[in-house]
């Protein structure tokens, strides 16, 4: 089974400088496929460790796997 991490800059963030009240609900906007970077791994452990480091830098992440069976 193969695993990959997709990561991109979060374009959905809104900086309102007021966290006391929510002015509106944020809606998820799927990122443009052209801006998504991918990195492939053979184990879920390696993919998870890489995803943690990318997430610390402020990127949005998504871990995916194929449906392959042995």
C-alpha positions in Angstrom: 0.0 0.0 0.0 1.3 3.5 -0.8 0.8 6.6 1.1 1.2 10.3 0.1 1.0 13.6 1.8 -0.6 16.5 0.0 0.2 20.0 1.3 -0.6 23.6 0.3 -0.8 27.1 1.8 -4.0 27.8 3.6 -5.9 30.3 1.5 -9.1 30.0 3.7 -7.7 31.9 6.6 -9.3 35.2 7.4 -7.5 37.6 9.8 -10.3 39.6 11.5 -8.2 40.6 14.5 -11.2 39.9 16.7 -11.5 36.5 18.3 -14.2 37.5 20.8 -17.1 37.0 18.4 -17.4 35.2 15.1 -18.7 37.4 12.4 -19.4 34.6 9.9 -18.9 30.9 9.6 -15.9 30.0 7.5 -16.7 27.6 4.6 -14.2 25.1 3.3 -12.9 25.9 -0.2 -11.1 23.1 -1.9 -7.6 24.2 -2.9 -6.6 24.6 -6.6 -5.1 21.3 -7.7 -2.2 23.2 -9.3 -1.1 24.5 -5.9 -1.1 21.2 -4.1 2.4 19.6 -3.6 2.7 15.8 -3.1 5.3 13.6 -1.5 5.0 9.8 -1.5 5.9 7.3 1.2 5.9 3.5 1.6 4.8 3.6 5.3 2.1 5.5 7.2 4.7 6.3 10.0 7.0 8.1 7.6 4.1 10.0 6.0 2.8 11.0 9.4 6.2 12.3 10.6 6.6 14.3 7.4 3.1 15.7 7.7 3.8 16.9 11.3 6.8 18.9 10.2 4.9 20.5 7.3 2.0 21.4 9.5 4.3 23.2 11.9 5.3 25.5 9.1 1.7 26.6 8.6 0.8 24.5 5.6 -2.5 22.5 5.3 -2.0 18.8 5.0 -3.9 15.7 3.9 -2.6 12.1 4.1 -4.0 9.8 1.5 -3.5 6.1 0.6 -4.2 4.0 -2.3 -6.5 1.0 -2.2 -3.8 -1.5 -3.2 -3.8 -4.9 -1.6 -1.0 -7.5 -1.4 
